[in-house]
Amino acid sequence: MLRGAVLLAAASVAAAQGHGAVPVTDEAYKMRPCRPGFDQFAFCNTTLSKAERVDALIGLLKDDEIPALLTAREGGGGSPGPPGNISRLGLPAYDWGLNCIHGVQSSCVKDSNGEIYCPTSFPNPVNLGASWNDSMWKTMGYVIGKEARALFVAGATEWSNWSDRPHIGLDCWSPNININHDPRWGRNQEVPSEDPILNGIFGAAITKGQQFSSDDPKYVMSIATIKHWDAYSLEDSDGFTRHNFDATLNNYTFSDTFFPAWRRTVKDAGALGVMCSYNAVNGQPTCANEFLHDVLRNTFEFSGYVSSDTGAVQDIYDQHHFVKTPQEAACVAIKAQTDIDSGKVYHDALLSGVQQGLCTMDDVKQALRNTFGLLFDMGLFDPVDNQPYWNYNVDVIGMEHHQAAAKQAAKESMVLLKNNNTLPLAKGKKIAVIGPHYNSTQMMVGNYYGQICKDNTFNCVETIYNAIKRYNQGGSTTAAQGCSITGSSTNGFPAAMSLVEEADIVVLAIGIDESVEAESHDRTAIDLPGVQQQLVSQVLAKANSMGKKTAMVMMNGGMVALGSLPSTSGALLEAFYPSIYGGDAIASTLFGENTMLGGKMPYTVYPADYINEITMDKMSMNDVQTPGRSYKYYTGPTEFDFGFGLSFTTFELAVVTAPSSMSCESTATATVAIKVTNTGKVEGDEVVQLFRKGGTGGTNGIPVAKQLVAFKRVHLSPGASTTVTFSISRADFADVMDNGNRVCSPATRDLIASNGNDQVLTIPFSTTGSTATVAVFPMV
């Protein structure tokens, strides 16, 4: 059993500045629907079907009570409220819009003894993608679902000030499975990778962990709301903003890049929520897009609710000018089954849109069915005494098993990119930690976080400097900032150079932060900003001239091109934004004590001038007028490849069994088995990656170089072996046609089993028989 699965089993058995922890209350229990005094309504009758109960509730609503029920955030983020409670029916307010990208984004809670319990914070999604560990992703989903339930019952509130801090709901606006489409995108830290297969496995694993638990198989634990549907990967570039950008996609790009992760997460894993995005797709805003609605509800058989991103319904008329009035926007969105408006349009204009004949009350009632139905699925209208989810104790929040999972995820996400006999560092030495990230705490956590520390600061987040100092027992550890992330001042250089002279070892802590990449803000360059390049060059030159060991540690979300800098450093560690336990993960790796080291790059690291050859608004991954995007299509020089990562030990891969061919006419599956052996002297992790070679790329596109099929992460002691197996089918070898169909044709399609490093096994393979259509667009 993998570590993530072990932690999930153990956890299952163990049952913004300016605000502090919220006192635990029993308000959620006291104000629940169908409580004594309000249990006489037909919607409280558990002998009726869910559909009958939902319709009974809808039948009791007054028209003017409905818009608030279809409005997210209870008055925050531009939503005017009212909060949506209907006292005469005993209905409490419900907050649609909890964020849970790498942990529940809520306040901590304080029990009657004054003990504070804070939600567990995992590394950012880019770190999770770098772990290549689907069992860990499922564990995180479970931790999020369980803690959301405990926090909900305890009265926790949303953490962001703009949300107006309502009592949290149980629908998480996450995970984010958008594609890392361009290295400049400001939200690359929020997504797992540049690959649709990896992103789909990521989304499916979190969804299963978060929604469905053996703790109570009868009810949904919490709702995964997958975002952003779809083709969203631009904030403010090329003369557009995310609010007015129209993503132009052909069927090939839909089928090849933008649909596969959604199919795995929605159709296969059963996600119950989806968020439509700000942008338009092929001329129609996504929240009013008839084609996307049809694909979601019919092709992918989605039965849950759709929420707009905050303000996206307003964008339909205000930014995209798709329609002229708020009433028209409300109605085109509600008819496309955008059930929840995170904004003010439904509240202000939905009923008047109905009165104008732009949509009907039947359209509105369908949105109520989609949303209320999920609240029934979560047991919010049923007796609660025997429901485990209503009876989690407050001490499950941030419990030991959950913290252990977050620590593991941080250590697994470290990607060692270079080690020229530099690591592990020796203890008891003079170590200088230099660079703008040496003392980072809040940025270590990344974005979309709740209350992190009990004292409402970031003081519980150990910095890189403090962690190295703690590990460097018997030695001395000094630090200097040298420069800021983006500033032009070199006034700190002399102090940094002075530390270099005194040190035995120099560790550089560099990278970017939310001032460079963020929601609403794309990057304009992909190399080190400010004067960091100068600082690093001068520090390394001086250290090398004096024979000192050097190591670089990077913190960033999207890729950073380093040029020739790694060639002059003894080691390079990519840490991304590893959250609360990031300092320990970094230091333990530098000193060789991270036995979970084995992360792999979740995206391609291009040269700095790559962005001069391609604009962000071009959505195609394989336009022949561009150098191509991602490892699938880009064949130019790279600084580091997708899937690359080193270890402190060595591994050997060997083919145990693999088919030599497969008929395109057969729906049968076959097994590829790869033996992995730790041939080194220390324990460690390895990721076995299975690719298929080649693909057409459509009639006029750049051909596919290779395509990820499957992967598995393993942990092995020295000398130990294990065999990983992958199930393959004709679908893994189908080419995407111009019309979006996936077609299997007779061809040589060799398989590649690799660790992303020195082990690359080519397995001769071909597809045979007659050409067969595997999937008809829009199914992928």
C-alpha positions in Angstrom: 0.0 0.0 0.0 1.3 3.5 -0.9 1.9 6.0 1.9 -1.1 8.1 0.7 -3.4 5.1 1.0 -2.0 4.3 4.4 -2.7 7.9 5.6 -6.2 7.8 4.1 -7.0 4.6 6.0 -5.6 6.0 9.3 -7.4 9.2 9.0 -10.7 7.4 8.2 -10.3 5.3 11.4 -9.3 8.2 13.6 -12.3 9.9 13.7 -6.7 37.2 6.3 -5.4 39.2 8.6 -7.5 41.1 11.0 -9.7 38.2 12.2 -9.2 35.4 14.8 -10.6 32.0 15.4 -14.4 31.7 15.5 -15.9 30.3 18.7 -17.4 26.9 18.2 -21.2 27.1 18.2 -24.0 24.7 17.7 -25.7 27.2 15.4 -25.5 24.8 12.4 -27.2 22.1 14.5 -29.8 24.4 16.0 -30.7 26.0 12.7 -30.6 22.9 10.5 -33.6 22.3 8.2 -36.3 20.0 9.4 -35.5 20.5 13.1 -38.2 20.1 15.7 -40.9 22.7 15.0 -40.2 22.7 11.3 -40.3 19.0 10.6 -43.9 18.9 9.5 -43.3 19.9 5.9 -43.4 17.3 3.1 -39.8 18.0 2.2 -38.8 16.6 5.6 -40.5 13.3 5.0 -37.7 10.8 4.5 -40.1 8.1 3.1 -40.6 10.2 0.0 -38.1 10.2 -2.9 -35.5 12.9 -3.2 -37.2 14.3 -6.2 -40.6 14.4 -4.4 -39.0 16.2 -1.4 -37.2 18.7 -3.6 -40.3 19.6 -5.5 -42.3 19.8 -2.3 -39.8 22.4 -1.0 -39.8 24.4 -4.3 -43.6 24.4 -4.2 -43.6 26.3 -0.9 -41.3 29.1 -2.1 -42.5 32.5 -3.0 -41.1 34.0 -6.2 -39.3 36.8 -4.4 -37.5 34.3 -2.1 -35.9 32.5 -5.0 -33.1 34.8 -6.3 -31.3 34.8 -3.0 -31.3 31.0 -3.0 -29.5 31.1 -6.4 -26.9 33.7 -5.3 -23.5 32.7 -3.9 -21.6 34.2 -1.1 -24.5 35.7 1.0 -23.7 39.2 0.1 -20.0 39.0 -0.5 -18.0 39.5 -3.7 -20.6 41.8 -5.2 -23.6 39.6 -4.3 -26.1 41.9 -2.5 -27.8 39.2 -0.4 -30.1 38.9 1.5 -28.5 35.8 3.0 -31.2 33.4 1.7 -32.7 32.1 4.9 -36.4 31.5 4.9 -37.5 31.6 8.5 -41.1 30.5 7.9 -39.9 27.2 6.5 -37.0 26.8 8.9 -34.5 27.1 6.1 -31.1 28.5 7.2 -28.9 30.5 4.9 -26.5 28.4 2.9 -23.2 29.7 1.5 -22.4 28.5 -1.9 -18.7 29.2 -2.5 -16.2 27.7 0.0 -12.7 27.4 -1.6 -10.6 24.3 -0.9 -7.9 24.3 -3.4 -5.2 22.9 -1.0 -7.2 22.9 2.2 -10.4 24.3 3.6 -10.2 28.1 3.2 -11.9 29.0 6.4 -11.4 30.5 9.9 -10.0 28.4 12.7 -12.5 27.5 15.4 -12.1 27.8 19.2 -13.7 25.3 21.6 -15.1 26.2 25.1 -11.7 25.5 26.7 -10.1 28.0 24.4 -8.3 25.4 22.3 -8.0 26.5 18.7 -8.3 24.1 15.7 -7.2 25.3 12.3 -7.8 23.6 8.9 -5.0 21.6 7.4 -3.0 23.3 4.6 -1.5 21.2 1.9 1.0 22.3 -0.7 -0.3 24.2 -3.7 -1.7 22.2 -6.6 1.4 22.7 -8.7 3.3 20.9 -5.9 0.7 18.2 -5.8 1.1 17.8 -9.5 4.8 17.5 -9.0 4.3 14.6 -6.6 2.7 12.4 -9.3 0.9 10.6 -6.5 -2.8 9.9 -7.1 -3.3 8.2 -3.7 -2.1 11.4 -2.0 -4.5 13.4 -4.0 -7.4 11.2 -2.9 -6.1 11.5 0.7 -6.2 15.3 0.5 -9.7 15.2 -0.9 -10.8 13.1 2.1 -9.1 15.5 4.5 -10.8 18.5 2.9 -14.2 16.8 3.0 -13.9 15.7 6.6 -12.6 19.0 7.9 -15.2 21.0 5.9 -17.9 19.0 7.7 -16.4 19.5 11.1 -15.8 23.2 10.5 -19.4 23.6 9.1 -20.9 22.1 12.2 -18.5 24.1 14.4 -19.6 27.4 12.8 -16.4 28.3 10.9 -16.6 31.2 8.5 -15.1 31.9 5.1 -11.7 33.5 5.5 -11.5 36.1 2.7 -12.6 39.6 3.7 -14.3 40.2 0.3 -16.7 37.2 0.9 -18.2 39.0 3.9 -17.1 36.0 6.0 -20.4 34.0 6.0 -20.8 30.6 7.8 -19.1 28.2 5.4 -21.1 25.8 3.1 -20.1 22.4 2.0 -19.5 22.9 -1.7 -15.8 23.4 -2.4 -14.9 25.5 -5.4 -12.1 23.2 -6.3 -10.1 21.4 -7.6 -8.8 23.5 -10.5 -8.1 21.2 -13.5 -7.4 23.9 -16.1 -4.3 23.2 -18.3 -1.0 25.0 -17.7 -1.4 26.3 -21.2 1.3 29.0 -21.2 4.1 29.7 -18.7 3.0 33.3 -18.3 -0.5 32.5 -16.9 -0.9 34.0 -13.5 -2.7 31.0 -12.0 -0.2 28.2 -12.9 0.3 27.6 -9.2 -3.3 26.6 -8.9 -3.3 23.8 -11.5 -1.4 20.5 -11.3 0.3 20.3 -14.8 0.4 21.0 -18.5 -1.0 17.5 -19.3 -4.7 16.7 -19.6 -4.3 13.1 -18.5 -2.4 14.0 -15.3 -4.9 16.8 -14.6 -7.8 14.4 -15.1 -6.4 11.8 -12.7 -5.7 14.6 -10.2 -9.3 15.9 -10.4 -10.8 12.5 -10.2 -8.8 11.4 -7.2 -9.6 14.6 -5.2 -13.3 14.3 -6.2 -13.6 10.7 -5.0 -11.8 11.5 -1.7 -13.8 14.6 -1.0 -17.3 13.4 -2.0 -17.5 9.8 -1.2 -16.3 8.2 2.1 -16.8 4.9 3.9 -17.5 7.0 7.0 -21.0 7.3 5.7 -21.7 5.8 2.3 -25.3 7.0 2.4 -24.5 10.7 2.0 -22.2 12.9 0.1 -19.5 14.3 2.4 -18.9 17.5 0.5 -19.2 18.7 -3.1 -16.3 19.1 -5.4 -16.9 22.0 -7.8 -14.5 21.6 -10.6 -13.2 24.8 -12.2 -13.0 26.5 -14.6 -15.2 25.3 -17.4 -13.5 25.7 -19.9 -10.4 26.9 -21.8 -9.5 29.4 -19.1 -5.8 30.3 -19.0 -5.5 34.1 -19.5 -5.8 36.9 -17.0 -4.6 40.1 -18.6 -2.5 39.6 -21.7 -2.4 40.4 -25.4 -4.9 43.3 -25.0 -7.5 41.1 -23.2 -8.7 40.4 -19.7 -10.2 37.2 -18.5 -13.5 39.0 -18.4 -13.7 39.8 -22.1 -11.4 37.1 -23.7 -12.9 34.9 -26.3 -11.0 31.6 -26.5 -11.1 30.3 -30.1 -10.9 26.5 -30.2 -11.3 23.9 -33.0 -12.6 20.4 -32.3 -9.1 19.0 -32.4 -8.0 21.3 -29.5 -11.1 20.6 -27.5 -10.7 16.8 -27.8 -7.0 16.7 -27.4 -6.4 19.2 -24.7 -9.4 20.8 -23.0 -12.0 18.0 -22.6 -10.1 14.9 -21.4 -9.5 16.1 -17.8 -13.2 17.1 -17.5 -14.4 13.7 -18.8 -12.3 11.9 -16.2 -13.4 14.1 -13.3 -17.0 14.7 -14.2 -18.2 11.6 -16.1 -15.8 9.0 -14.6 -15.4 10.3 -11.0 -18.8 11.8 -10.6 -18.0 15.3 -9.6 -21.2 17.1 -8.5 -20.2 20.7 -9.1 -18.7 22.7 -11.9 -17.8 26.4 -12.2 -18.1 28.1 -15.5 -15.4 30.6 -16.3 -15.1 34.3 -17.1 -14.0 33.9 -20.7 -16.1 33.1 -23.8 -15.5 30.1 -26.0 -16.0 30.4 -29.7 -18.2 33.5 -29.3 -20.4 32.5 -26.4 -19.6 33.2 -22.7 -19.0 29.9 -20.9 -21.8 30.5 -18.4 -24.2 30.9 -21.3 -22.6 28.5 -23.8 -25.1 26.2 -25.3 -22.4 23.8 -26.7 -20.5 23.5 -23.4 -23.8 23.0 -21.6 -24.7 20.2 -23.9 -21.3 18.5 -23.5 -21.5 18.8 -19.7 -25.0 17.7 -19.1 -25.5 15.2 -21.9 -22.1 13.9 -23.1 -20.5 13.8 -19.7 -23.8 13.0 -17.9 -23.3 15.7 -15.3 -26.2 15.8 -12.8 -24.9 18.4 -10.3 -24.9 22.1 -10.1 -23.1 24.8 -12.0 -21.9 28.0 -10.4 -20.6 31.1 -12.2 -17.2 32.4 -11.3 -17.7 35.6 -9.3 -19.0 38.3 -11.6 -19.1 36.0 -14.7 -22.8 36.4 -15.3 -22.4 40.1 -15.3 -19.6 39.8 -17.8 -22.1 38.2 -20.2 -23.5 41.7 -20.9 -21.0 44.0 -19.4 -17.8 42.7 -20.9 -18.6 40.2 -23.6 -21.6 42.2 -24.9 -23.2 38.9 -25.8 -26.5 40.4 -24.7 -27.5 43.9 -23.8 -29.2 43.8 -20.4 -28.8 42.1 -17.0 -32.2 40.5 -17.5 -31.0 38.9 -20.8 -27.8 37.8 -19.1 -29.6 36.2 -16.2 -31.9 34.3 -18.6 -29.3 33.1 -21.1 -27.3 31.8 -18.1 -30.2 30.2 -16.3 -31.3 28.5 -19.5 -27.8 27.1 -20.0 -28.2 25.7 -16.4 -25.8 28.0 -14.7 -27.7 27.4 -11.4 -25.8 29.7 -9.0 -24.7 33.3 -9.8 -21.7 34.4 -7.8 -22.6 38.0 -8.3 -25.6 40.3 -8.3 -27.4 39.6 -11.6 -29.7 36.9 -10.5 -30.6 38.8 -7.4 -31.4 42.0 -9.3 -32.6 40.8 -12.6 -33.7 37.2 -12.8 -37.4 37.7 -11.9 -37.7 40.7 -14.2 -36.2 38.6 -16.9 -38.9 36.0 -16.4 -41.5 38.7 -16.4 -40.1 39.9 -19.8 -40.5 36.4 -21.2 -36.7 35.9 -21.6 -36.8 32.7 -19.6 -39.5 30.9 -17.6 -40.1 29.8 -14.0 -39.5 26.3 -15.2 -35.9 27.3 -16.0 -35.6 28.8 -12.6 -37.1 25.7 -10.9 -34.6 23.5 -12.7 -31.8 25.5 -11.1 -33.4 25.0 -7.7 -33.7 21.3 -8.3 -30.0 21.1 -9.3 -28.9 22.9 -6.1 -31.4 21.8 -3.5 -30.9 18.2 -4.6 -27.3 18.3 -3.6 -28.2 19.6 -0.1 -30.5 16.6 0.3 -27.7 14.3 -1.0 -25.5 15.7 1.8 -28.1 14.8 4.5 -28.8 18.4 5.4 -32.6 17.8 5.4 -32.5 14.4 7.2 -32.3 13.5 10.9 -28.8 14.1 12.0 -28.3 12.1 15.2 -27.1 9.0 13.4 -25.2 10.8 10.6 -21.4 10.6 11.2 -20.9 13.8 9.2 -23.0 15.8 11.6 -21.1 14.3 14.6 -17.5 14.8 13.8 -15.8 16.3 16.8 -13.9 19.5 16.5 -10.6 17.7 17.1 -10.7 16.2 13.6 -9.8 19.6 12.3 -6.1 19.7 11.8 -5.7 16.3 13.4 -2.4 14.4 13.5 -3.1 12.2 10.5 -4.1 15.1 8.4 -1.0 17.1 9.3 1.1 14.0 8.5 -0.5 13.9 5.1 0.3 17.5 4.5 3.9 17.0 5.6 4.2 14.0 3.3 2.8 15.9 0.3 5.3 18.7 0.8 8.2 16.3 0.9 6.9 14.3 -2.1 6.6 17.5 -4.1 10.3 18.5 -4.0 11.9 18.1 -7.4 15.7 17.8 -7.5 16.8 19.2 -10.8 20.6 19.1 -10.3 23.0 17.5 -7.9 26.7 17.6 -8.7 27.9 15.8 -5.6 26.7 18.7 -3.5 23.8 17.2 -1.7 23.2 15.9 1.0 24.8 18.9 2.8 27.0 18.1 5.8 25.8 19.3 9.2 27.9 21.4 11.5 29.1 23.7 8.8 28.9 27.5 8.2 25.9 27.9 6.0 24.8 31.2 4.4 21.2 31.4 3.2 20.9 34.2 0.7 18.0 35.5 -1.4 14.6 37.1 -1.3 12.8 33.9 -0.2 15.1 33.2 2.7 12.6 34.4 5.2 9.3 33.9 3.3 6.3 32.6 5.3 3.0 33.8 3.7 4.4 33.2 0.2 5.4 29.7 1.2 1.7 29.0 1.6 0.8 30.3 -1.9 -2.7 31.5 -2.5 -6.3 30.4 -1.7 -5.6 29.6 2.0 -7.6 29.9 5.1 -6.5 30.9 8.6 -3.1 29.2 8.8 -1.8 29.9 12.3 -3.7 29.9 15.6 -2.4 33.4 16.4 -3.7 34.7 13.1 -0.2 35.4 11.7 2.1 33.3 9.5 4.5 32.8 12.4 3.8 29.0 12.5 5.2 28.7 9.0 8.9 27.8 9.2 11.1 29.8 6.8 13.8 28.2 4.7 16.4 29.9 6.8 15.0 28.7 10.1 14.6 25.2 8.9 18.2 25.0 7.6 19.3 26.5 10.9 17.4 23.8 12.8 18.9 21.0 10.7 22.4 22.4 10.7 23.2 21.1 14.2 26.6 22.1 15.6 27.1 24.6 12.8 26.3 28.3 12.3 23.6 29.5 9.9 23.4 33.1 8.7 21.1 34.8 6.2 20.8 37.9 4.0 18.1 39.0 1.6 20.4 40.4 -1.0 17.5 41.9 -2.9 13.7 41.8 -3.2 11.7 39.7 -5.6 11.1 42.4 -8.2 13.1 45.4 -7.0 16.0 47.1 -8.7 18.1 47.9 -5.6 21.4 46.2 -5.2 22.1 47.7 -1.8 21.9 44.3 -0.2 24.5 42.8 -2.4 27.5 43.7 -0.2 26.0 42.0 2.9 25.3 38.9 0.9 28.8 38.8 -0.5 30.2 39.2 3.0 28.3 36.1 4.1 29.6 34.1 1.1 33.2 34.8 2.2 32.5 33.5 5.7 30.5 30.4 4.8 31.4 26.8 3.9 28.1 26.3 2.0 25.8 28.9 0.2 22.1 28.2 -0.3 20.3 30.6 -2.6 16.5 31.0 -1.9 15.1 32.7 -5.0 12.1 32.8 -7.3 8.8 34.7 -7.7 5.7 35.4 -5.7 2.1 36.8 -6.0 3.4 40.2 -7.0 4.6 38.5 -10.2 2.0 35.8 -10.9 -1.5 35.9 -9.5 -5.2 35.7 -10.3 -6.0 38.7 -12.5 -2.3 39.1 -13.3 -0.2 37.3 -16.0 3.5 37.5 -16.3 5.3 39.4 -19.0 8.6 37.5 -18.6 9.5 34.0 -17.5 13.0 34.6 -16.2 14.0 35.8 -12.7 12.6 39.3 -12.1 14.3 42.3 -10.7 18.0 42.0 -10.0 17.8 38.4 -8.8 19.8 37.2 -11.8 22.6 39.6 -10.9 22.6 38.5 -7.3 22.7 34.8 -8.1 25.4 35.3 -10.7 27.6 37.3 -8.4 27.1 35.0 -5.4 27.8 31.8 -7.4 30.9 33.3 -9.1 32.3 34.3 -5.7 31.4 31.0 -4.0 32.9 29.0 -6.9 36.1 31.0 -6.9 36.5 30.2 -3.2 35.7 26.5 -3.6 32.5 26.6 -1.6 29.5 24.3 -2.1 26.4 26.0 -3.6 22.7 25.0 -3.9 19.8 26.9 -5.4 16.2 26.6 -4.1 13.4 27.9 -6.3 10.0 29.0 -5.0 7.5 29.7 -7.8 4.2 28.5 -9.4 4.8 28.9 -13.1 8.1 27.9 -14.6 11.1 30.2 -14.3 13.9 30.1 -16.9 17.3 30.2 -15.2 19.5 30.2 -18.3 23.1 29.3 -17.5 22.7 29.7 -13.7 22.2 26.0 -12.9 25.5 25.1 -14.7 27.4 27.2 -12.1 25.5 25.9 -9.0 26.2 22.6 -7.4 22.6 21.7 -6.8 19.1 23.0 -7.8 15.9 22.2 -5.9 12.5 23.2 -7.2 10.1 23.7 -4.2 7.2 25.6 -5.9 4.8 26.9 -3.0 5.0 24.0 -0.5 2.8 25.6 2.2 3.1 25.4 6.0 5.6 22.5 6.1 7.6 23.7 3.1 10.6 24.9 5.1 11.1 21.4 6.6 10.6 19.7 3.2 13.3 21.9 1.7 15.8 21.6 4.5 15.2 17.8 4.9 15.9 17.5 1.2 19.1 19.6 1.3 20.4 17.5 4.2 19.5 14.2 2.6 16.8 13.3 5.2 13.8 13.5 2.9 13.2 9.8 2.3 10.2 10.7 0.1 12.2 12.6 -2.5 11.1 11.7 -5.9 9.1 14.6 -7.4 9.0 15.2 -11.1 8.4 18.3 -13.1 4.7 18.9 -13.9 5.5 21.1 -16.8 8.1 22.0 -19.4 10.7 24.6 -18.5 11.2 26.6 -21.7 14.1 29.1 -22.4 13.3 32.7 -21.5 12.9 33.7 -25.1 10.1 31.1 -25.8 7.5 33.7 -25.1 8.7 35.9 -27.9 7.5 33.2 -30.4 3.9 32.7 -29.1 1.1 34.8 -27.7 -1.1 33.8 -24.8 -4.3 34.2 -26.7 -3.5 31.4 -29.2 -5.3 28.5 -27.6 -4.0 25.8 -30.0 -1.3 23.6 -28.5 0.1 22.6 -31.9 -0.3 25.5 -34.3 2.5 25.2 -36.9 3.0 28.9 -36.8 4.2 28.6 -33.2 6.9 26.4 -31.5 4.1 24.4 -30.0 3.0 24.0 -26.4 3.9 21.4 -23.7 6.0 18.3 -24.0 3.5 16.8 -26.5 4.2 19.4 -29.2 7.2 21.5 -28.3 10.4 20.0 -29.7 12.8 22.9 -29.2 15.4 23.3 -26.5 14.3 23.1 -22.9 15.9 23.8 -19.6 14.1 20.9 -17.9 11.6 18.5 -19.3 8.2 17.5 -18.2 8.5 14.4 -15.9 12.2 15.1 -15.1 13.4 14.7 -11.5 16.5 13.3 -9.7 16.9 11.2 -6.6 19.5 10.5 -3.9 19.4 6.9 -4.9 19.3 5.0 -8.2 16.6 3.0 -9.8 16.4 0.4 -12.6 13.4 -0.3 -14.7 12.8 -3.6 -16.5 9.9 -4.8 -18.6 8.1 -7.8 -17.0 5.4 -8.1 -19.6 3.9 -6.0 -22.3 1.9 -6.7 -25.5 3.5 -6.2 -28.8 0.3 -5.2 -30.5 -3.4 -4.5 -30.1 -6.2 -4.6 -32.6 -8.1 -1.4 -33.2 -11.2 -3.5 -33.5 -11.0 -4.9 -30.0 -12.3 -3.2 -26.8 -10.2 -5.6 -24.7 -7.5 -4.2 -22.3 -3.9 -5.4 -21.9 -1.4 -5.1 -19.1 2.1 -3.5 -19.1 4.1 -4.6 -16.1 7.3 -2.7 -15.2 9.7 -3.9 -12.5 11.3 -1.1 -10.4 14.4 -1.8 -8.4 16.2 0.5 -6.0 19.8 -0.1 -6.9 21.2 2.6 -4.6 22.2 2.8 -1.0 19.3 4.9 0.5 15.5 4.6 0.4 13.6 6.8 -2.0 10.6 7.3 -4.3 10.4 6.8 -8.0 7.7 7.6 -10.5 7.2 5.2 -13.4 5.8 7.1 -16.4 4.3 5.3 -19.4 4.0 7.2 -22.7 3.0 6.3 -26.1 5.0 7.7 -29.0 3.7 9.7 -31.9 0.3 10.9 -33.1 -0.9 12.8 -36.1 -1.6 16.2 -34.6 -4.5 16.7 -37.0 -4.2 17.5 -40.7 -2.2 20.8 -40.4 -0.9 20.7 -36.8 2.4 19.9 -35.2 2.5 16.1 -34.7 2.4 14.6 -31.2 5.9 13.7 -30.0 4.6 11.5 -27.2 1.6 11.3 -24.9 1.3 10.3 -21.2 -0.8 7.2 -20.8 -0.4 6.4 -17.0 2.0 6.7 -14.1 2.6 5.3 -10.6 4.7 6.5 -7.7 6.5 3.9 -5.5 8.7 3.9 -2.4 11.5 1.4 -2.1 14.3 0.6 0.4 17.8 -0.2 -0.9 17.8 -3.4 -2.9 14.0 -3.7 -2.9 11.9 -4.2 -6.0 8.3 -3.9 -6.9 6.2 -4.3 -10.1 3.8 -1.7 -11.2 1.1 -2.6 -13.7 -0.7 -0.4 -16.2 -3.9 -1.3 -18.1 -3.9 -0.1 -21.7 -6.6 -0.1 -24.4 -7.0 1.0 -27.9 -8.2 4.4 -26.6 -4.7 5.1 -25.4 -3.4 4.9 -29.0 -6.2 6.7 -30.8 -5.4 9.8 -32.8 -7.5 12.9 -32.6 -9.0 13.8 -35.9 -9.7 17.4 -37.1 -13.4 16.8 -36.3 -12.5 15.8 -32.7 -13.2 12.1 -33.1 -10.7 9.7 -31.7 -9.7 7.1 -34.2 -7.4 4.0 -33.8 -5.5 3.2 -37.0 -2.9 0.5 -37.8 0.4 2.1 -37.0 3.7 1.8 -35.0 3.0 3.2 -31.6 5.9 2.3 -29.4 5.5 2.6 -25.7 8.1 4.3 -23.5 8.5 3.4 -19.8 10.6 6.0 -18.1 11.5 7.6 -14.8 12.0 10.9 -16.5 15.7 10.6 -16.0 18.2 7.9 -16.9 15.8 5.0 -17.4 14.1 5.0 -20.7 12.7 1.7 -22.0 11.3 1.6 -25.5 8.7 -1.2 -25.9 8.0 -2.1 -29.5 4.2 -1.8 -30.0 1.8 -1.4 -32.9 -1.9 -1.1 -33.5 -3.3 -3.6 -36.0 -6.6 -4.5 -37.8 -9.0 -2.1 -39.4 -9.4 1.6 -38.5 -12.0 2.1 -35.8 -13.6 5.2 -34.2 -13.0 4.9 -30.5 -14.9 8.1 -29.5 -17.2 10.4 -31.4 -16.7 14.1 -30.5 -17.5 15.6 -28.1 -16.9 12.4 -26.1 -13.2 12.0 -25.6 
